[in-house]
Structures are given as C-alpha cells and as structure tokens.
C-alpha cells in the first residue's frame, strides 16, 4: 500500500484529470484507497495530470472502467502494468477491450480465460515448489518469488473485496507478447455493489452504444460521489442512483444547434443524438430542473464536446435550470475540462 504520510487526513477527494471526447479520467479517494476511474489519456499524460493536481500515481490502488470506448481506455494497459494494480471491468467490457486491442487473435474468449487460468495455476505451482525448497534450506521467507499480482502489499483495511467477481491473473512474461495483458483483472456486474478497499462502489447500467456501459456511485466516509457521463438519456434506474449524492459529475456534451450545424457527418450526428449517444446541454438542464433532488454540494458538467459545445453555453443552460429552483442555489456548479485537471474537490 501507499504511504499514509502523503495523505495524513485520509480525506475524501474527487479529482477530474480530463473530461471530453479526447480522453476521460478521474481519481476518487477515500480513507486509505485511491481509484482511477477510466484511463482515457496516455500513461505519461495521466501521470503528468495527476502530479499537476497533487496526486501521486504510486498511491493508486485500482483502475475501474466505465466502458471500452478509446477515450476511456487509451492508456489503460500501460498504466496498469506500470503500477502493478488490478483493473475492474464488467466481463462484457473486458471482452470488448480485448477485441479492440487484438482483433485478429484466433482464440475464443472462453479459450483465452482457460489459458489464463492454466498459466496462473502453473505459476502458483512454481511458487509453491520454490517455497518448499526454501523451507528445506531454512531460507528466509522473503526470498520466495511472488506473482506480479501479489507484489502490491495491502493492509487488512485496504483489502479488495468483490461480490460475485471473477479474477484472472496472467503470467508476468505476457506483456511482451500480448497487448491485452494486465497484472490482475476483476469483474463486477451492474446493479451489484462491491468494495475496493475503503470505497464502496455501486455500478449502474447507462444507455450508451458500448457493450456493457456503466456509471458509478462511490461512497467513502459517508460521502457519495456519482459519475454519470456517456449516456443518451437519463432512465429511471440512473435517476434513482443519482439521488442523495454529495457530488455529481453529469454529462453536458453538446449544444443541439451547434451539433446540427456542425462538421460531423450525418451518421455521427444521429449517433450522438440517439438514446444511446450523449446528453445535450438541454437534456442535462431538464434533468437538473425537473428531476434532480438538489442534494449535491458540487455539480460538475463533464464530457463537453470541443466541436459542438462551448463551456459558456453549457454553464448558462445549467445555471438557468438551477436558478429556477430557489432551493438549489447552494449547489456549486463547475465545468470539467479536456486539457487540464479540475482543482481537486475535498470533503
């Protein structure tokens, strides 16, 4: 685990590193745990943004992925390998990510999983044999070689617990051969809450044109933080998840007129406007005006299109919605940017 000296107060913190069509990534911190939500920038740029925001990459405990589109997973593999931390996916998203990286592999998904299990079993057998040899030689226990996934030592307080999750560990020699190699993969399902260290995670299904896309509500030390971007509309299950949160990162992707008059091909415009596309400024404002419960201290507008939106338009549209409801005036409205991290929000 990372040193608590870096975070003496173990505060709850939410840091948007990037938000937009060119890359998305956020750090959620609580207690002794730090989670990277999506890795849509290169590893080098992610680390640069983290340090700009006062976050040390070495303190991350896990990466969790919303869906497999490139602006959410571009730097995933390199970042996970460099830090030696687990990656959490739905099984469908993991499968889609693998196909995106290695589309020509002549192997079924079931065969790949079985190969990984066999490699993990063989590796464990080597470790057990080494342990027995060391015991017979009365060698120190620390001389026993350990698998990569166990190289990140964790305290009992930070133990990762997942309900109904599958774990896949791959042999350390794989990175040179396989672009899909990760130190450790853990699966979760939408609708089933689980823990990553000190942070409770509630994943929920969102309507987007990906294989198994999800949003998240993270809870730590009594603080609830929601991530709801990349969705074509806000269905009842999402509205239910967004009630009673202290922080809401909500998509405000495009201005309708700018999109319709903009440079995108008509097929792309249809995709963005569809019920599995992206929320417009108007759709986000309608939710804030008619459905939002007003409980969040911070509302962050995210995933703004650089081609079909302007920060001023997104802000004005949302402010009008909030100002129409006097009880919501205490909400602080912020805009997440594509090219620089948002100032960390602490609770």
DOTIMI-599537 format. One record per residue (C-alpha): residue number from 1; residue in three letters; x, y, z. Coordinates in Angstrom, 1 decimal, decimal comma. Example, Ala and Ser with C-alpha at 12.3 -4.5 7.8 and 13.67 -1.06 7.14 Angstrom:
BEGIN
[node 1; 'ALA'; [12,3; -4,5; 7,8]]
[node 2; 'SER'; [13,7; -1,1; 7,1]]
END
This chain:
BEGIN
[node 1; 'UNK'; [0,0; 0,0; 0,0]]
[node 2; 'UNK'; [1,0; 3,6; -0,4]]
[node 3; 'UNK'; [2,2; 5,7; 2,5]]
[node 4; 'UNK'; [-0,4; 7,4; 4,5]]
[node 5; 'UNK'; [2,1; 10,2; 5,1]]
[node 6; 'UNK'; [1,1; 11,5; 1,7]]
[node 7; 'UNK'; [-2,5; 11,8; 2,8]]
[node 8; 'UNK'; [-2,3; 12,4; 6,5]]
[node 9; 'UNK'; [-6,0; 13,2; 6,9]]
[node 10; 'UNK'; [-7,3; 10,4; 4,6]]
[node 11; 'UNK'; [-9,8; 12,8; 3,2]]
[node 12; 'UNK'; [-12,5; 12,1; 0,6]]
[node 13; 'UNK'; [-11,4; 13,7; -2,6]]
[node 14; 'UNK'; [-12,6; 13,8; -6,2]]
[node 15; 'UNK'; [-10,2; 14,9; -8,9]]
[node 16; 'UNK'; [-11,2; 15,1; -12,6]]
[node 17; 'UNK'; [-8,0; 14,8; -14,6]]
[node 18; 'UNK'; [-9,7; 15,1; -18,0]]
[node 19; 'UNK'; [-13,2; 15,1; -19,4]]
[node 20; 'UNK'; [-14,2; 15,2; -23,1]]
[node 21; 'UNK'; [-14,1; 13,3; -26,4]]
[node 22; 'UNK'; [-10,3; 13,1; -26,4]]
[node 23; 'UNK'; [-9,9; 11,4; -23,0]]
[node 24; 'UNK'; [-11,6; 10,9; -19,7]]
[node 25; 'UNK'; [-10,1; 10,1; -16,3]]
[node 26; 'UNK'; [-10,9; 10,8; -12,6]]
[node 27; 'UNK'; [-9,4; 9,9; -9,3]]
[node 28; 'UNK'; [-11,7; 9,0; -6,4]]
[node 29; 'UNK'; [-10,0; 8,9; -3,0]]
[node 30; 'UNK'; [-11,4; 7,8; 0,4]]
[node 31; 'UNK'; [-9,8; 6,5; 3,5]]
[node 32; 'UNK'; [-6,7; 4,6; 2,5]]
[node 33; 'UNK'; [-7,9; 3,9; -1,0]]
[node 34; 'UNK'; [-7,3; 5,7; -4,4]]
[node 35; 'UNK'; [-9,2; 4,6; -7,5]]
[node 36; 'UNK'; [-8,6; 5,8; -11,1]]
[node 37; 'UNK'; [-11,9; 5,9; -12,9]]
[node 38; 'UNK'; [-11,1; 5,3; -16,6]]
[node 39; 'UNK'; [-7,7; 5,8; -18,3]]
[node 40; 'UNK'; [-8,5; 7,7; -21,5]]
[node 41; 'UNK'; [-5,2; 9,5; -21,7]]
[node 42; 'UNK'; [-1,7; 8,1; -22,3]]
[node 43; 'UNK'; [0,1; 6,8; -19,2]]
[node 44; 'UNK'; [2,6; 9,6; -19,4]]
[node 45; 'UNK'; [-0,1; 12,3; -19,7]]
[node 46; 'UNK'; [-2,2; 10,7; -16,9]]
[node 47; 'UNK'; [0,9; 10,8; -14,6]]
[node 48; 'UNK'; [1,5; 14,4; -15,6]]
[node 49; 'UNK'; [-2,0; 15,4; -14,8]]
[node 50; 'UNK'; [-2,0; 13,6; -11,5]]
[node 51; 'UNK'; [1,1; 15,4; -10,3]]
[node 52; 'UNK'; [-0,4; 18,8; -11,5]]
[node 53; 'UNK'; [-3,4; 18,0; -9,3]]
[node 54; 'UNK'; [-1,3; 17,0; -6,3]]
[node 55; 'UNK'; [-2,0; 13,2; -6,8]]
[node 56; 'UNK'; [0,9; 10,7; -6,8]]
[node 57; 'UNK'; [0,4; 7,9; -9,3]]
[node 58; 'UNK'; [2,1; 5,4; -7,0]]
[node 59; 'UNK'; [-0,7; 5,8; -4,5]]
[node 60; 'UNK'; [-3,4; 4,4; -6,8]]
[node 61; 'UNK'; [-4,8; 1,0; -5,7]]
[node 62; 'UNK'; [-7,0; 0,1; -8,7]]
[node 63; 'UNK'; [-8,5; 1,2; -12,0]]
[node 64; 'UNK'; [-12,2; 0,9; -12,8]]
[node 65; 'UNK'; [-13,6; 1,2; -16,3]]
[node 66; 'UNK'; [-17,0; 2,6; -17,4]]
[node 67; 'UNK'; [-16,9; 1,2; -21,0]]
[node 68; 'UNK'; [-14,5; 0,3; -23,8]]
[node 69; 'UNK'; [-14,5; 3,4; -26,0]]
[node 70; 'UNK'; [-11,0; 4,7; -26,7]]
[node 71; 'UNK'; [-11,5; 8,0; -24,9]]
[node 72; 'UNK'; [-11,9; 6,0; -21,7]]
[node 73; 'UNK'; [-9,3; 3,2; -22,0]]
[node 74; 'UNK'; [-6,5; 4,6; -24,2]]
[node 75; 'UNK'; [-3,8; 4,4; -21,5]]
[node 76; 'UNK'; [-5,2; 1,6; -19,5]]
[node 77; 'UNK'; [-2,8; -1,3; -20,2]]
[node 78; 'UNK'; [0,4; 0,7; -19,8]]
[node 79; 'UNK'; [-0,8; 2,4; -16,7]]
[node 80; 'UNK'; [-2,0; -0,8; -15,0]]
[node 81; 'UNK'; [1,3; -2,6; -15,9]]
[node 82; 'UNK'; [3,5; 0,2; -14,7]]
[node 83; 'UNK'; [1,7; 0,5; -11,4]]
[node 84; 'UNK'; [1,0; -3,3; -11,0]]
[node 85; 'UNK'; [-2,6; -2,7; -9,9]]
[node 86; 'UNK'; [-5,9; -4,5; -10,7]]
[node 87; 'UNK'; [-8,3; -3,4; -13,3]]
[node 88; 'UNK'; [-12,1; -3,7; -12,7]]
[node 89; 'UNK'; [-14,4; -4,3; -15,7]]
[node 90; 'UNK'; [-17,7; -5,8; -16,4]]
[node 91; 'UNK'; [-17,0; -9,0; -18,3]]
[node 92; 'UNK'; [-18,5; -7,7; -21,5]]
[node 93; 'UNK'; [-16,4; -4,5; -21,4]]
[node 94; 'UNK'; [-13,2; -6,6; -20,8]]
[node 95; 'UNK'; [-14,1; -8,8; -23,8]]
[node 96; 'UNK'; [-14,7; -5,7; -26,0]]
[node 97; 'UNK'; [-11,5; -4,1; -24,8]]
[node 98; 'UNK'; [-9,5; -7,2; -25,7]]
[node 99; 'UNK'; [-11,1; -7,3; -29,2]]
[node 100; 'UNK'; [-10,2; -3,7; -29,7]]
[node 101; 'UNK'; [-6,6; -4,3; -28,9]]
[node 102; 'UNK'; [-6,1; -7,6; -30,6]]
[node 103; 'UNK'; [-8,9; -8,0; -33,2]]
[node 104; 'UNK'; [-7,1; -10,7; -35,2]]
[node 105; 'UNK'; [-6,4; -13,2; -32,4]]
[node 106; 'UNK'; [-7,7; -16,6; -33,4]]
[node 107; 'UNK'; [-8,9; -17,6; -30,0]]
[node 108; 'UNK'; [-12,4; -17,6; -28,4]]
[node 109; 'UNK'; [-12,9; -15,7; -25,2]]
[node 110; 'UNK'; [-13,5; -19,0; -23,3]]
[node 111; 'UNK'; [-10,3; -20,4; -24,6]]
[node 112; 'UNK'; [-8,4; -17,2; -23,5]]
[node 113; 'UNK'; [-9,9; -17,4; -20,0]]
[node 114; 'UNK'; [-8,9; -21,1; -19,7]]
[node 115; 'UNK'; [-5,4; -20,3; -20,9]]
[node 116; 'UNK'; [-5,0; -17,6; -18,3]]
[node 117; 'UNK'; [-6,2; -20,0; -15,6]]
[node 118; 'UNK'; [-3,7; -22,6; -16,6]]
[node 119; 'UNK'; [-0,9; -20,0; -16,7]]
[node 120; 'UNK'; [-1,9; -18,8; -13,2]]
[node 121; 'UNK'; [-2,0; -22,4; -11,9]]
[node 122; 'UNK'; [1,4; -23,2; -13,4]]
[node 123; 'UNK'; [2,8; -20,1; -11,9]]
[node 124; 'UNK'; [1,4; -20,9; -8,5]]
[node 125; 'UNK'; [2,9; -24,4; -8,7]]
[node 126; 'UNK'; [6,3; -22,8; -9,3]]
[node 127; 'UNK'; [5,9; -20,6; -6,3]]
[node 128; 'UNK'; [4,8; -23,5; -4,1]]
[node 129; 'UNK'; [7,8; -25,5; -5,2]]
[node 130; 'UNK'; [10,1; -22,6; -4,5]]
[node 131; 'UNK'; [8,5; -22,2; -1,1]]
[node 132; 'UNK'; [9,1; -25,9; -0,2]]
[node 133; 'UNK'; [12,7; -25,6; -1,4]]
[node 134; 'UNK'; [13,3; -22,6; 0,7]]
[node 135; 'UNK'; [11,8; -24,3; 3,7]]
[node 136; 'UNK'; [14,0; -27,3; 3,3]]
[node 137; 'UNK'; [17,0; -25,0; 3,1]]
[node 138; 'UNK'; [15,8; -23,0; 6,1]]
[node 139; 'UNK'; [15,9; -19,9; 3,9]]
[node 140; 'UNK'; [14,2; -16,6; 4,8]]
[node 141; 'UNK'; [10,6; -16,5; 3,6]]
[node 142; 'UNK'; [11,2; -13,2; 1,8]]
[node 143; 'UNK'; [13,4; -15,0; -0,8]]
[node 144; 'UNK'; [10,3; -16,7; -2,2]]
[node 145; 'UNK'; [9,4; -15,3; -5,6]]
[node 146; 'UNK'; [5,9; -13,9; -5,7]]
[node 147; 'UNK'; [3,4; -13,4; -8,6]]
[node 148; 'UNK'; [3,1; -10,0; -10,0]]
[node 149; 'UNK'; [-0,5; -9,5; -8,7]]
[node 150; 'UNK'; [0,8; -10,1; -5,1]]
[node 151; 'UNK'; [3,6; -7,6; -5,4]]
[node 152; 'UNK'; [1,5; -4,8; -4,1]]
[node 153; 'UNK'; [1,2; -5,5; -0,4]]
[node 154; 'UNK'; [-2,0; -4,4; 1,2]]
[node 155; 'UNK'; [-3,2; -3,9; 4,8]]
[node 156; 'UNK'; [-6,3; -5,6; 6,0]]
[node 157; 'UNK'; [-8,1; -2,2; 5,9]]
[node 158; 'UNK'; [-7,4; -1,9; 2,2]]
[node 159; 'UNK'; [-8,2; -5,5; 1,1]]
[node 160; 'UNK'; [-10,1; -5,6; -2,1]]
[node 161; 'UNK'; [-13,4; -7,4; -1,8]]
[node 162; 'UNK'; [-15,7; -8,1; -4,7]]
[node 163; 'UNK'; [-19,1; -9,8; -4,6]]
[node 164; 'UNK'; [-19,7; -12,3; -7,4]]
[node 165; 'UNK'; [-16,5; -11,3; -9,2]]
[node 166; 'UNK'; [-14,1; -13,4; -11,2]]
[node 167; 'UNK'; [-10,3; -12,8; -11,0]]
[node 168; 'UNK'; [-7,9; -13,5; -13,9]]
[node 169; 'UNK'; [-4,2; -13,4; -13,3]]
[node 170; 'UNK'; [-1,8; -13,6; -16,2]]
[node 171; 'UNK'; [1,8; -14,8; -16,3]]
[node 172; 'UNK'; [4,4; -12,0; -15,9]]
[node 173; 'UNK'; [6,1; -12,8; -19,2]]
[node 174; 'UNK'; [2,9; -12,0; -21,2]]
[node 175; 'UNK'; [3,3; -8,2; -21,8]]
[node 176; 'UNK'; [6,0; -8,6; -24,5]]
[node 177; 'UNK'; [3,7; -10,9; -26,4]]
[node 178; 'UNK'; [0,1; -9,8; -25,6]]
[node 179; 'UNK'; [-1,2; -6,2; -25,7]]
[node 180; 'UNK'; [-4,1; -7,3; -23,5]]
[node 181; 'UNK'; [-2,0; -8,5; -20,6]]
[node 182; 'UNK'; [-2,9; -6,9; -17,3]]
[node 183; 'UNK'; [-1,5; -7,6; -13,8]]
[node 184; 'UNK'; [-4,9; -8,6; -12,5]]
[node 185; 'UNK'; [-8,5; -8,4; -13,8]]
[node 186; 'UNK'; [-11,6; -8,4; -11,6]]
[node 187; 'UNK'; [-15,1; -8,5; -12,8]]
[node 188; 'UNK'; [-18,2; -6,8; -11,4]]
[node 189; 'UNK'; [-21,8; -6,6; -12,6]]
[node 190; 'UNK'; [-24,1; -3,6; -12,9]]
[node 191; 'UNK'; [-26,6; -3,5; -10,1]]
[node 192; 'UNK'; [-24,3; -5,4; -7,6]]
[node 193; 'UNK'; [-22,4; -3,2; -5,1]]
[node 194; 'UNK'; [-18,9; -4,1; -4,0]]
[node 195; 'UNK'; [-15,9; -2,7; -2,2]]
[node 196; 'UNK'; [-12,5; -1,6; -3,4]]
[node 197; 'UNK'; [-10,6; -1,1; -0,1]]
[node 198; 'UNK'; [-12,3; 1,7; 1,8]]
[node 199; 'UNK'; [-14,6; 2,8; -1,1]]
[node 200; 'UNK'; [-18,0; 1,2; -1,8]]
[node 201; 'UNK'; [-18,8; 1,1; -5,5]]
[node 202; 'UNK'; [-22,4; 0,9; -6,9]]
[node 203; 'UNK'; [-22,3; 0,4; -10,7]]
[node 204; 'UNK'; [-25,4; 1,0; -12,7]]
[node 205; 'UNK'; [-26,3; 0,5; -16,3]]
[node 206; 'UNK'; [-26,4; 3,5; -18,6]]
[node 207; 'UNK'; [-27,8; 3,8; -22,1]]
[node 208; 'UNK'; [-24,8; 4,2; -24,4]]
[node 209; 'UNK'; [-23,6; 2,5; -27,6]]
[node 210; 'UNK'; [-21,0; 0,3; -25,9]]
[node 211; 'UNK'; [-21,0; -3,4; -24,9]]
[node 212; 'UNK'; [-21,9; -3,1; -21,2]]
[node 213; 'UNK'; [-21,5; 0,6; -20,2]]
[node 214; 'UNK'; [-21,9; 1,7; -16,6]]
[node 215; 'UNK'; [-21,9; 4,7; -14,3]]
[node 216; 'UNK'; [-20,8; 4,7; -10,7]]
[node 217; 'UNK'; [-21,7; 5,9; -7,3]]
[node 218; 'UNK'; [-18,7; 5,9; -4,9]]
[node 219; 'UNK'; [-19,2; 6,1; -1,2]]
[node 220; 'UNK'; [-16,4; 6,7; 1,4]]
[node 221; 'UNK'; [-16,7; 8,0; 5,0]]
[node 222; 'UNK'; [-20,3; 8,9; 4,4]]
[node 223; 'UNK'; [-19,7; 10,9; 1,2]]
[node 224; 'UNK'; [-21,4; 9,8; -2,0]]
[node 225; 'UNK'; [-20,0; 10,8; -5,4]]
[node 226; 'UNK'; [-21,6; 9,9; -8,7]]
[node 227; 'UNK'; [-20,2; 9,6; -12,3]]
[node 228; 'UNK'; [-22,9; 9,7; -15,0]]
[node 229; 'UNK'; [-21,5; 10,6; -18,4]]
[node 230; 'UNK'; [-21,8; 8,9; -21,9]]
[node 231; 'UNK'; [-25,5; 8,4; -21,8]]
[node 232; 'UNK'; [-28,1; 9,2; -24,4]]
[node 233; 'UNK'; [-30,8; 9,9; -21,9]]
[node 234; 'UNK'; [-31,4; 9,5; -18,1]]
[node 235; 'UNK'; [-33,6; 6,5; -17,5]]
[node 236; 'UNK'; [-35,3; 5,7; -14,1]]
[node 237; 'UNK'; [-32,6; 3,5; -12,8]]
[node 238; 'UNK'; [-30,0; 6,3; -13,3]]
[node 239; 'UNK'; [-32,3; 8,9; -11,7]]
[node 240; 'UNK'; [-32,6; 6,6; -8,7]]
[node 241; 'UNK'; [-28,8; 6,2; -8,3]]
[node 242; 'UNK'; [-28,3; 10,0; -8,5]]
[node 243; 'UNK'; [-30,5; 10,8; -5,5]]
[node 244; 'UNK'; [-28,8; 11,8; -2,3]]
[node 245; 'UNK'; [-25,3; 12,3; -3,7]]
[node 246; 'UNK'; [-22,9; 14,9; -2,4]]
[node 247; 'UNK'; [-21,1; 15,3; -5,8]]
[node 248; 'UNK'; [-22,5; 14,7; -9,3]]
[node 249; 'UNK'; [-20,4; 14,5; -12,4]]
[node 250; 'UNK'; [-23,0; 14,8; -15,2]]
[node 251; 'UNK'; [-22,6; 14,9; -18,9]]
[node 252; 'UNK'; [-23,4; 18,1; -20,8]]
[node 253; 'UNK'; [-22,0; 17,0; -24,2]]
[node 254; 'UNK'; [-23,3; 19,3; -26,9]]
[node 255; 'UNK'; [-25,5; 22,2; -27,9]]
[node 256; 'UNK'; [-28,2; 20,9; -30,2]]
[node 257; 'UNK'; [-27,9; 23,7; -32,7]]
[node 258; 'UNK'; [-24,1; 23,5; -32,8]]
[node 259; 'UNK'; [-24,3; 19,8; -33,4]]
[node 260; 'UNK'; [-26,9; 20,0; -36,1]]
[node 261; 'UNK'; [-25,0; 22,8; -38,0]]
[node 262; 'UNK'; [-21,5; 21,4; -37,2]]
[node 263; 'UNK'; [-18,9; 19,5; -39,2]]
[node 264; 'UNK'; [-19,8; 15,9; -38,2]]
[node 265; 'UNK'; [-21,2; 13,5; -40,8]]
[node 266; 'UNK'; [-24,9; 13,0; -40,5]]
[node 267; 'UNK'; [-24,4; 9,4; -39,3]]
[node 268; 'UNK'; [-22,3; 10,6; -36,4]]
[node 269; 'UNK'; [-24,8; 13,3; -35,6]]
[node 270; 'UNK'; [-27,6; 10,7; -35,5]]
[node 271; 'UNK'; [-25,5; 8,6; -33,1]]
[node 272; 'UNK'; [-24,8; 11,5; -30,7]]
[node 273; 'UNK'; [-28,5; 12,5; -30,7]]
[node 274; 'UNK'; [-29,7; 8,9; -30,2]]
[node 275; 'UNK'; [-30,9; 7,4; -27,0]]
[node 276; 'UNK'; [-27,5; 5,6; -26,8]]
[node 277; 'UNK'; [-25,5; 8,7; -27,6]]
[node 278; 'UNK'; [-24,7; 11,7; -25,4]]
[node 279; 'UNK'; [-26,6; 14,1; -23,2]]
[node 280; 'UNK'; [-27,1; 17,6; -24,7]]
[node 281; 'UNK'; [-26,9; 20,8; -22,6]]
[node 282; 'UNK'; [-30,7; 20,9; -22,8]]
[node 283; 'UNK'; [-31,2; 17,4; -21,6]]
[node 284; 'UNK'; [-28,8; 17,9; -18,7]]
[node 285; 'UNK'; [-30,7; 21,1; -17,8]]
[node 286; 'UNK'; [-34,1; 19,4; -18,0]]
[node 287; 'UNK'; [-32,9; 16,8; -15,5]]
[node 288; 'UNK'; [-31,5; 19,5; -13,2]]
[node 289; 'UNK'; [-34,7; 21,4; -13,3]]
[node 290; 'UNK'; [-37,3; 18,6; -13,0]]
[node 291; 'UNK'; [-35,7; 15,5; -11,5]]
[node 292; 'UNK'; [-32,5; 16,4; -9,6]]
[node 293; 'UNK'; [-33,0; 16,4; -5,8]]
[node 294; 'UNK'; [-30,6; 19,3; -5,1]]
[node 295; 'UNK'; [-28,6; 17,4; -2,5]]
[node 296; 'UNK'; [-25,1; 17,7; -4,1]]
[node 297; 'UNK'; [-22,7; 20,3; -2,8]]
[node 298; 'UNK'; [-21,0; 20,1; -6,2]]
[node 299; 'UNK'; [-22,4; 19,6; -9,7]]
[node 300; 'UNK'; [-19,7; 19,1; -12,3]]
[node 301; 'UNK'; [-20,6; 19,3; -16,0]]
[node 302; 'UNK'; [-18,4; 16,9; -18,0]]
[node 303; 'UNK'; [-17,7; 15,4; -21,4]]
[node 304; 'UNK'; [-18,2; 18,7; -23,2]]
[node 305; 'UNK'; [-17,6; 18,4; -27,0]]
[node 306; 'UNK'; [-15,0; 20,7; -28,3]]
[node 307; 'UNK'; [-16,7; 20,7; -31,8]]
[node 308; 'UNK'; [-20,3; 21,0; -30,8]]
[node 309; 'UNK'; [-20,4; 22,9; -27,5]]
[node 310; 'UNK'; [-18,9; 25,9; -25,6]]
[node 311; 'UNK'; [-18,3; 25,9; -21,9]]
[node 312; 'UNK'; [-20,3; 29,2; -21,6]]
[node 313; 'UNK'; [-23,3; 27,6; -23,3]]
[node 314; 'UNK'; [-23,2; 24,5; -21,0]]
[node 315; 'UNK'; [-22,8; 26,7; -17,9]]
[node 316; 'UNK'; [-25,6; 29,2; -18,8]]
[node 317; 'UNK'; [-28,0; 26,4; -19,7]]
[node 318; 'UNK'; [-27,4; 24,5; -16,4]]
[node 319; 'UNK'; [-27,4; 27,7; -14,3]]
[node 320; 'UNK'; [-30,8; 28,7; -15,7]]
[node 321; 'UNK'; [-32,1; 25,3; -14,7]]
[node 322; 'UNK'; [-30,7; 25,6; -11,2]]
[node 323; 'UNK'; [-31,7; 29,2; -10,7]]
[node 324; 'UNK'; [-35,3; 28,3; -11,5]]
[node 325; 'UNK'; [-35,3; 26,4; -8,2]]
[node 326; 'UNK'; [-34,5; 28,5; -5,2]]
[node 327; 'UNK'; [-33,7; 25,5; -3,1]]
[node 328; 'UNK'; [-30,8; 24,6; -5,4]]
[node 329; 'UNK'; [-28,9; 27,9; -5,2]]
[node 330; 'UNK'; [-26,4; 26,4; -2,7]]
[node 331; 'UNK'; [-25,2; 24,0; -5,4]]
[node 332; 'UNK'; [-21,7; 24,9; -6,7]]
[node 333; 'UNK'; [-21,6; 24,4; -10,5]]
[node 334; 'UNK'; [-18,2; 23,5; -12,0]]
[node 335; 'UNK'; [-17,1; 22,6; -15,5]]
[node 336; 'UNK'; [-14,6; 19,8; -16,2]]
[node 337; 'UNK'; [-12,1; 20,5; -19,0]]
[node 338; 'UNK'; [-10,4; 18,4; -21,6]]
[node 339; 'UNK'; [-6,9; 19,8; -21,5]]
[node 340; 'UNK'; [-6,3; 20,4; -17,7]]
[node 341; 'UNK'; [-7,3; 18,8; -14,5]]
[node 342; 'UNK'; [-10,1; 20,3; -12,3]]
[node 343; 'UNK'; [-9,0; 21,5; -8,9]]
[node 344; 'UNK'; [-9,4; 18,6; -6,5]]
[node 345; 'UNK'; [-12,7; 18,7; -4,5]]
[node 346; 'UNK'; [-12,3; 17,6; -0,9]]
[node 347; 'UNK'; [-14,8; 16,7; 1,7]]
END
